[in-house]
Amino acid sequence: MVGIIANAWAARDSSGHLSPYSFHLRETGPDDMVLRVLYCGVDHTDLHQLKGELASSNTNYPLVPGHEVVGEVVQVGSEVKNFKVGDTVGVGGIVGSCGECILCNSNLEQYCNNRIMTYNHFYKDGTPTQGGFSSAMVVHQSFAVKIPDNLAPEQAAPLLCAGVTAYSPLKQFMDSGKVLRGGILGLGGVGHLGVIIAKAMGHHVTVISSSDKKREEAMEHLNADAFLLSSNEAEMKQTINSLDYILDTVPAFHPLELYLSLLKTEGKLLLVGAAPKPLQFIASDMILGKKAIMGSYIGSMKDMEELLNFWVENGLTSMIEVVKMDYVNKAFERIERNDVRYRFVLDIAGSNLELK
């Protein structure tokens, strides 16, 4: 199927301002599906990409962001086996990989050197990838997951990046046979989902934040077990050497030595926030406590499927604010001010973006 025009909102320059934009979807193949986009989550990484702030990648304009995409299948290729027209599916941060390397064959395709990002990248034929702030999308069947029937599509959207970004490193602690003490650093989109997931795994969860305004939200709304204000020296000292892990979700520069001191011997600092500037730590803090800093990048398609099932089985609910596309610039302004609880989700289907 050639010549489908998708209506979208795109940034034209590093101001990051989004406005209406139309583009042709890539040509579909036998393993591809055409989706009518229903909802798309809004991620802090989208903001960095829009403004060209990520040192790891150049931003190519016009740029249509969005990598927490929920859509309805409207067409399937001849080789698509596990999906049918009418299915509700999710698409996350990547839409392709080589499919042949040891990583791709080990459910680690997100680390493949030839991975294809959902936007601001290029398909194998050279066509630019564009994201889910769009009326339609073409996706290879290997990079979509079914959304469970009893999970609302707008609830599913944040799980496809923010949720799986938290779940993928945390799942190493599942079924440990003991109550682990975990810290969640930062209470934004990824952080709030990290709290929910860690609690559902049976962990004792401490939320660590630089803002005391987050205390009530953490304790009352998310049922965290403890709250730690990072600027309170007395509170921090009381928590030294007490945590088995810290999930660091902060997407901005912050010194690491303060948080490494909170870890037990052999504790792990799990980095998932894409800070645009280098982070720093003191080597002796690591050596003397046999501590580890571990990075984790989104999650695999297997992780995504596991998380969706885990979410439904545990009856979990994320905290989202659903908005229409014409609110998207305001949404990004609020994200910059940390003024969202805790994830914006765009109602694409309800925003008069029509598949043509």
N, C-alpha and C positions, 0 to 999 in steps of 0.2 A: 504494500500500500504506500503510494508516494504522494507527496504534496499536501499532507495534513498541515494546516496552519494552526499553531497554538497561540492563544492570546495570553499574555503574561504581563508582569511588571518587572522592569529591569533597571539596573543602575548603569548610567553612561560614563561615569567618571568617579574619582576618588571622594567626591562629596558624599557618596553613598545614597543619594536621593533616588528613590524608585518612582517610576512613572510607566504608563501603559506602553506595551511593546508587543509586536507579533513576530513570529519566526516559523520557519518550516521545520517540522520534525524530521529526523533522519529516516532514511528508507528502512522499512522493516524486513526482517529475514524470517526464516522458518522457525527459529527459536524465540522470536520476539512476541510481545504483547503490546497492544495499544491500551492505555489507561485514560479514563476520564478522571481527572484529579478531583477528589472530594475535599480533603483537608491537607494542610501542611503545617508542621510545627515551625516555630521561629527560634533559631539557635544563636547564641552569642558568637559562635564562629562565623555565622552569616555576616554579622556586623563587621568583623575583622576583614573578611574577604571583600565585602562591598567597598571598604575604605582602603584596600590594598595594604593592610597592616601586618600580614603574615609574612615573615621572612622566608618561610619554607616554600612559598609559591607566589608567582606574579599573578595579579588579577587582570583577566582579559575582559574588556568591555565590548559591547553591552553584556551585562551579567545578570542572569535570572537565578537568584539563590533558591534555597529550599532543599533540604535533604532528610526530611521526616515526612514522607509522602504517603498518603493513603488514597487509593483510587479504585475505581470500578473497572474491571476488564471489559472492554468493548469490542476487542478483536484479538484473536489468537492465531499464531502461525501454524503451519502444518505439522511441526515437530513439537509443539507445546503439549505436554502430557499431563501435567499436574494442576493445570488451571483451565477454567472455562469462562466463557462470556457470562458476565453477571457476578463473578467472584469479587469480593473485596480483598485487596492485597496491599501490602506495605513495601515501600522501597526506602532504604537507608542511605548511608554515606557513600557507598560505591555501587557502580552499575556494570563493572566488568573487571576481569583479570585475565591472566594468560591461560588459566585452567589446566596447566600442565606441570607446573613446578611443585616442589615438595610442600611448599606452603599452601598452595591451592588444593593439594591432595591431602592436607592435614587439617582442614577446617580453619585455616589461618589466612584465607585469601585476602583479608584486609591489609596484610603485610607484603603481598606480592609486589615485586618491583614494577610490574606492568599493570597494576590496578588502575582502574578508570574511575575518577571521582564523579559524583552525581552532577556537579556543575563546576565551572571553571577548569575544565579539562577537555580532552579530545577523545572521540571514539577512534577505533582503528582505521576508519576511512578518512579521518581528518576533520570530521564534523565536530564543532564545539558541543560539549555537553551543557545543557541548561536544566535548572532545577525545578522544584515543585511549586514555585509561585506562578503557576501556569495552568491553563485549562486542560492540558493533555501531556502525555509522556509516552515514549516508547522505551520498553525495558526488556532485557533478556530474561527468560524464565528462571535462570539460576540466581538472579539477584532480586527476586521478589519472594515474599512470604505471605501465606494466607492469614488474614485477620480472623480470629475465632468469632463464630456467630454471636456469642454472648459478650463480646467486647465492643463497646461503642467506638466507631471509627475515629471520632475526635479524641477519645481517650487513648487510642492506640498510637496516634501520631508521635507524641513525645517519646514513646518507648523505642522508636526506630533509630534514634541516635542517642539522645540524652539517657534514656533508660538502659540501652544496651552498653553504653559507655561506662555506666556504673556497674551493671551486672557482670560484664565480662571479667574484670579483675576481682570482683567480690566472690565469684562462684568458686574460686580456689579454696575459700573458707567454709563452703557448705559441708554439712555432715561431719564436722570436726570432732563431734562427741563431747564438746565442752562449750560453755558460753564464752565467746570471744568478746573482747572489749575493743570496739572500733570507733574511730573518729571520722566524722565527715567535715572536711574543711571547705566552707563556703556553702551558702544555702540558696543557690539559684536553681536553674532548671535541672542540671545534673545532680546537684547536691540534694535537693528535696527528694528526688527519685532514689538516690543512694540511701537516704535515711529509711524510706519506705521498704526498699529491698533488703537492707541489712536487718531491719526489725523483723521482717517476714522470715529471715533466715535464723532468727532466734538470738541475734547478737545484742549485747549491751551497747547502745549507741550514744556517743557524745557528739553534739554539734559544736563546731568551733567556728566562731565568727568574729569579725572586727566590729560588728555593730550590735549593741545591746538591744536594738529594736527587734532583732531576730529571736530573742529569748522566748517570748510568748509564743511566737509562731512555731518554734522548734518543739517546745514542751507541750503546748496545748493543742496545736493543730496536727503536728506530725508524730506526737507521742514519743519524742526522744527521751532517753533516760537521764541525760545531763546536758547542760549547756556551758560552754567555756568561752568567755570573752577574751580574745587574744591580747587585748591591750591591758588587761587586769593582771599585773605581775603576781599578785598573791594567788589568784585562781590558777594561773599557769604553773606556778611552783608546786601547788598541791597535786597537779596531774602529771608531773614528771615521772617517766618510766612506768606508765600505767596502761598504755594502749598497745594492742597487738598489731594494729594497722591504722593508717590514716588514708582515707580517700581524698586526695587533693584535687578539688574541682575548680580552683580559682583561675580564671582566664586572664590574669593580669600579673605584673611583676610582684613578687613577695619573697622575702628572705626565708630560706628553708630551715636554718639552724634552730629557730624558735620552735618549730614543730617537730623536728627530729628528736628534740630533748624529751618529748612526751612519749616516745616509743619505748616499749620494753626491749630487753636484749633480744635480738633476732626479729625485731619488729620491722614492718614494711611501710614505706611511704609510697603510695600508689598515685602516680601523676597521670591525670587525665585532662586537666585544664590546659588549653593551648595558649600559654602566655606568650605574647609577642616579643618579649625581651628575655635574655638569658637569666636563669635562676642560679643562686649561689648557695654553697654549703661549705662547712669546714670538714676536711677529711677525717680528722681525729674523732669527730662526733659519730662518724660511721664506723670507724675501725674499733673504737673502744666498746661499742655496744653491738658489734656484729650486725649492724642494721643495713637495710637495703633500700635503695630507691629504684622503683620499678615503673616504667612507662607502660601505658596500655592505650591502644588506638581503637576507637569505636568497638566493634565486635564482629564476629563472623556471622554468616547467615544461620549457622547452627545455633549460635548464641541467641540470635534474634528470635528464632522459633522457640527455644527453651524459655526465654524471658516471657514471651506472650502466653505460653502455657502456664508458667509460674505465676504470672499476674492474675490469670483467670482462676487458677486453682486456689489461690490465697484470697480471692475477692478484693484485690487491691484497687485503689483509685488515686489517680494523679490529680494535682490541683492545677487547673488550666483556666485561661481566659480566652474564649473564642471571639474573634473579631473578623470583620470583613476586610477585603483587600485594600479598600480605600483608606483604611486606618493604619496601614503597614508602616508608613514613615513615622507616625506618632508612636507606634509600638517600639520601633528601634530607638527612638528618643527615650522612651521609658526604660528600655533595657539598659541603656547607658547610665541611667540614674538608679538602676537596681529597683525600679518601681513596677515589679510584676510578681504575682504569686501564682505559680512560679514559672509558668510557661505560656506564651502566647501560641494559639493555634489559629491559623487562617482558615476561614470557611470559604474555600475556593469555589465550590459548586454553587454557593449562595451569593457569589460576588459578580454575577453576570459576565463571567468569562466563558464563552461558548466554544465548544469544539466545532470546527468548520471543515 
